[in-house]
Amino acid sequence: MPSSTPAPLAVEDVLALVDPPLALTLDLHAAARLLAPMNQHAFYDALIVAAAVEAGCDRLYSEDLQNGRDIGGTTIINPFAPGGAPGN
């Protein structure tokens, strides 16, 4: 790692600023399996969306998903979209 900060300390710094990550549960997995075909997402993309919805995120930044789409109260934002992303 090129930084002088050891990885465990860097992780501690990040966790001090944000909530801990969600565990992968059967309910989260089931939600992703439902979202994938409904939104034409690959399973792992749907898993990311399902986790964001469950965590109560109002925004999910992704260049791979449909910009501006709202799923379960979470708006997908492509930070690289031409003309800027909605909600920024």
Rosetta blueprint (number, residue, H / E / L):
1 M L
2 P L
3 S L
4 S L
5 T L
6 P L
7 A H
8 P H
9 L H
10 A H
11 V H
12 E H
13 D H
14 V H
15 L H
16 A H
17 L H
18 V L
19 D L
20 P L
21 P L
22 L L
23 A L
24 L L
25 T L
26 L H
27 D H
28 L H
29 H H
30 A H
31 A H
32 A H
33 R H
34 L H
35 L H
36 A H
37 P H
38 M H
39 N H
40 Q L
41 H L
42 A L
43 F H
44 Y H
45 D H
46 A H
47 L H
48 I H
49 V H
50 A H
51 A H
52 A H
53 V H
54 E H
55 A H
56 G L
57 C L
58 D L
59 R E
60 L E
61 Y E
62 S L
63 E L
64 D L
65 L L
66 Q L
67 N L
68 G L
69 R L
70 D E
71 I E
72 G L
73 G L
74 T E
75 T E
76 I E
77 I E
78 N L
79 P L
80 F L
81 A L
82 P L
83 G L
84 G L
85 A L
86 P L
87 G L
88 N L
